[in-house]
Amino acid sequence: MIDPLTRVTAQERAEEIRAFGAELARLETDKVVSLSEQQQRSIREYHEQLLGELSSRFDIDKDTRSKQLSKGMRIASFLGALALAASVFFLFQRFWDLLGTTPQVLVLIGASGLTYGVTLWTRRKDSTGYFTKLAALVAFACFVLNVAMMGEIFNIPSSDKALLLFAAYAFLLAYLCDLRLLLAGGLLCITAFIAARAGELGGLYWLDLGERPENFFPAALAMFSLPALISQVRYTGFAQTYRLLGLLALFLPMLVLAFWGEASYLHLDPRTIEHLYQVLGFLGAAAVVWLGIKAKWPDVTNTGVTFFVVFLYTKLYDWWWAEMPKYLFFLILGLTALLTLFVLRRLRAEGIMSSQPEVRT
């Protein structure tokens, strides 16, 4: 057996085995193929052994029921982490004023160190990853609380440099424990830091980073490009997370600027800027759809289609909402959706045909 690199690879192998068994049963029912009892037993024993090895090493979902339960466990793990983080916050708030400066500092350092140690210990003991996620999220919450409270204790002015600390710790836990949620948290922190720094160069206070949406563009391009420069194949869904957040950091500011031209750095008429970003939004979303199809990135394709439709609908609203009867407006929206479906179906059909092996005659 080829050693899988990640839990996702092992899960995909298990899905292939289930699909093979279902298709083989249909083929035998339709009398397309007939295997001997010895052949069926050999295949069954091999698959059972392989699934057992994958399950023991990666805690994969061996059947549909296990897959459904895993989704519930992920939700429970996330909600539990939020509840425990909130509990830590309110615990500190309840007893904080009763402590002196030295005990406060010791408690903060101890909480961060203890939760980090618990996360490492849980990671070694937990093969499923659900308890590790819970411990890591609590550790991150304690670290953020640690930095914030230290600033209050020593009267340190708020600074965007704290975002770098949050991002670094989130990345550490994300790559150590293979957690996409903390990766996303780290990326959001570093995106806010880059936008704040870009705003400061333009004369803005760092907390006013949202007043210039174009400040998010450098971080968007960096996040989207990073998986192509540094391979993320060893980590579950990390490349998709980078690309998705990169596209969100690109298209959401474009959408804002398409209706708020005054927020742009461009020295043009605000209406001209709005029209410019509306066109760029359409072209950018179409380019992203093409890139996603070509590179076989479904997450990129779906995001591009979503923003293309959003830009289209908002533009139709801007043009016609106040000018035509509401029934006609929604009729046009419905017909536009149908046209989009026809185009996407055509693209999908062409993709299927192009993926078929060439038949030599």
KAGI-V774401 format. One record per residue. N is the residue number from 1. RES is the residue in one letter. D_FIRST is the distance of its C-alpha to the first C-alpha in Angstrom with 2 decimals. Layout:
BEGIN
((N/RES/D_FIRST) (N/RES/D_FIRST))
END
This chain:
BEGIN
((1/M/0.00) (2/I/3.79) (3/D/6.15) (4/P/8.69) (5/L/12.15) (6/T/14.21) (7/R/14.91) (8/V/15.93) (9/T/12.63) (10/A/11.11) (11/Q/14.35) (12/E/14.20) (13/R/10.94) (14/A/12.90) (15/E/15.91) (16/E/14.41) (17/I/13.56) (18/R/17.14) (19/A/18.65) (20/F/17.15) (21/G/18.61) (22/A/21.91) (23/E/22.30) (24/L/21.55) (25/A/24.21) (26/R/26.66) (27/L/26.17) (28/E/26.89) (29/T/29.86) (30/D/31.26) (31/K/30.76) (32/V/28.84) (33/V/26.18) (34/S/26.17) (35/L/23.33) (36/S/24.25) (37/E/23.86) (38/Q/21.41) (39/Q/19.18) (40/Q/19.41) (41/R/18.66) (42/S/15.51) (43/I/14.19) (44/R/15.49) (45/E/14.06) (46/Y/10.47) (47/H/11.06) (48/E/13.00) (49/Q/10.55) (50/L/7.91) (51/L/11.09) (52/G/12.37) (53/E/9.79) (54/L/10.17) (55/S/13.86) (56/S/14.47) (57/R/13.19) (58/F/14.48) (59/D/17.02) (60/I/16.18) (61/D/18.56) (62/K/17.29) (63/D/20.47) (64/T/23.58) (65/R/25.60) (66/S/23.24) (67/K/23.25) (68/Q/27.05) (69/L/27.39) (70/S/25.26) (71/K/27.77) (72/G/30.57) (73/M/29.11) (74/R/28.85) (75/I/32.48) (76/A/33.61) (77/S/32.01) (78/F/33.78) (79/L/37.08) (80/G/36.94) (81/A/36.47) (82/L/39.44) (83/A/41.53) (84/L/40.85) (85/A/41.58) (86/A/44.81) (87/S/45.66) (88/V/45.40) (89/F/47.57) (90/F/50.28) (91/L/50.22) (92/F/51.02) (93/Q/53.64) (94/R/55.27) (95/F/55.82) (96/W/55.78) (97/D/59.53) (98/L/60.08) (99/L/58.39) (100/G/59.85) (101/T/58.36) (102/T/56.75) (103/P/55.10) (104/Q/53.88) (105/V/52.18) (106/L/50.64) (107/V/49.39) (108/L/47.77) (109/I/46.05) (110/G/45.02) (111/A/43.60) (112/S/41.42) (113/G/40.26) (114/L/39.67) (115/T/37.64) (116/Y/35.49) (117/G/34.87) (118/V/34.08) (119/T/31.54) (120/L/29.73) (121/W/29.91) (122/T/28.68) (123/R/25.70) (124/R/24.59) (125/K/25.23) (126/D/24.22) (127/S/20.57) (128/T/21.78) (129/G/23.74) (130/Y/26.82) (131/F/28.97) (132/T/27.97) (133/K/29.24) (134/L/32.41) (135/A/33.07) (136/A/32.43) (137/L/34.82) (138/V/37.46) (139/A/37.07) (140/F/37.62) (141/A/40.63) (142/C/42.10) (143/F/41.72) (144/V/43.50) (145/L/46.16) (146/N/46.49) (147/V/47.24) (148/A/49.59) (149/M/51.54) (150/M/51.83) (151/G/53.44) (152/E/55.93) (153/I/56.73) (154/F/57.55) (155/N/58.95) (156/I/56.50) (157/P/56.95) (158/S/54.04) (159/S/52.06) (160/D/49.17) (161/K/47.65) (162/A/46.49) (163/L/44.08) (164/L/42.38) (165/L/41.96) (166/F/40.54) (167/A/38.11) (168/A/36.97) (169/Y/36.34) (170/A/34.56) (171/F/32.23) (172/L/31.62) (173/L/30.65) (174/A/28.67) (175/Y/26.38) (176/L/26.28) (177/C/25.34) (178/D/23.68) (179/L/26.66) (180/R/27.81) (181/L/31.16) (182/L/32.19) (183/L/31.05) (184/A/33.39) (185/G/36.10) (186/G/35.84) (187/L/36.02) (188/L/39.06) (189/C/40.74) (190/I/40.23) (191/T/41.38) (192/A/44.50) (193/F/45.14) (194/I/44.99) (195/A/47.23) (196/A/49.63) (197/R/49.89) (198/A/50.52) (199/G/53.16) (200/E/54.84) (201/L/55.23) (202/G/57.07) (203/G/59.31) (204/L/57.63) (205/Y/57.08) (206/W/53.38) (207/L/53.47) (208/D/54.84) (209/L/51.65) (210/G/51.57) (211/E/54.92) (212/R/53.40) (213/P/50.26) (214/E/49.70) (215/N/48.77) (216/F/45.30) (217/F/44.49) (218/P/43.36) (219/A/40.84) (220/A/39.60) (221/L/38.95) (222/A/37.29) (223/M/34.88) (224/F/33.93) (225/S/33.41) (226/L/31.53) (227/P/27.93) (228/A/28.54) (229/L/29.76) (230/I/27.35) (231/S/23.73) (232/Q/22.85) (233/V/19.20) (234/R/18.23) (235/Y/20.66) (236/T/20.69) (237/G/23.33) (238/F/25.31) (239/A/25.86) (240/Q/27.20) (241/T/29.46) (242/Y/30.92) (243/R/31.65) (244/L/33.11) (245/L/35.41) (246/G/36.41) (247/L/37.51) (248/L/39.35) (249/A/41.15) (250/L/42.16) (251/F/43.29) (252/L/44.92) (253/P/47.43) (254/M/48.06) (255/L/48.85) (256/V/51.24) (257/L/52.95) (258/A/53.34) (259/F/55.85) (260/W/57.04) (261/G/58.07) (262/E/60.18) (263/A/57.08) (264/S/56.08) (265/Y/56.88) (266/L/58.12) (267/H/61.89) (268/L/62.31) (269/D/63.85) (270/P/61.65) (271/R/61.62) (272/T/60.48) (273/I/57.64) (274/E/56.59) (275/H/56.61) (276/L/54.67) (277/Y/51.83) (278/Q/51.82) (279/V/51.27) (280/L/48.65) (281/G/46.85) (282/F/46.77) (283/L/45.71) (284/G/43.11) (285/A/41.53) (286/A/41.50) (287/A/39.93) (288/V/37.19) (289/V/36.48) (290/W/36.29) (291/L/34.00) (292/G/31.65) (293/I/31.47) (294/K/31.02) (295/A/28.32) (296/K/26.60) (297/W/27.41) (298/P/28.49) (299/D/29.80) (300/V/32.10) (301/T/33.25) (302/N/34.13) (303/T/35.97) (304/G/37.89) (305/V/38.94) (306/T/40.03) (307/F/42.24) (308/F/43.62) (309/V/44.80) (310/V/46.14) (311/F/48.10) (312/L/49.38) (313/Y/50.51) (314/T/52.19) (315/K/54.01) (316/L/55.18) (317/Y/56.42) (318/D/58.26) (319/W/59.89) (320/W/60.87) (321/W/60.69) (322/A/64.33) (323/E/65.59) (324/M/64.63) (325/P/64.58) (326/K/61.55) (327/Y/60.71) (328/L/60.64) (329/F/58.52) (330/F/55.81) (331/L/56.08) (332/I/55.31) (333/L/52.30) (334/G/51.01) (335/L/51.58) (336/T/49.83) (337/A/46.78) (338/L/46.85) (339/L/47.15) (340/T/44.15) (341/L/42.11) (342/F/43.20) (343/V/42.29) (344/L/38.81) (345/R/38.23) (346/R/39.33) (347/L/36.99) (348/R/34.06) (349/A/35.03) (350/E/35.32) (351/G/31.90) (352/I/30.39) (353/M/32.37) (354/S/31.45) (355/S/27.71) (356/Q/28.10) (357/P/27.26) (358/E/30.46) (359/V/31.74) (360/R/33.46) (361/T/36.52))
END
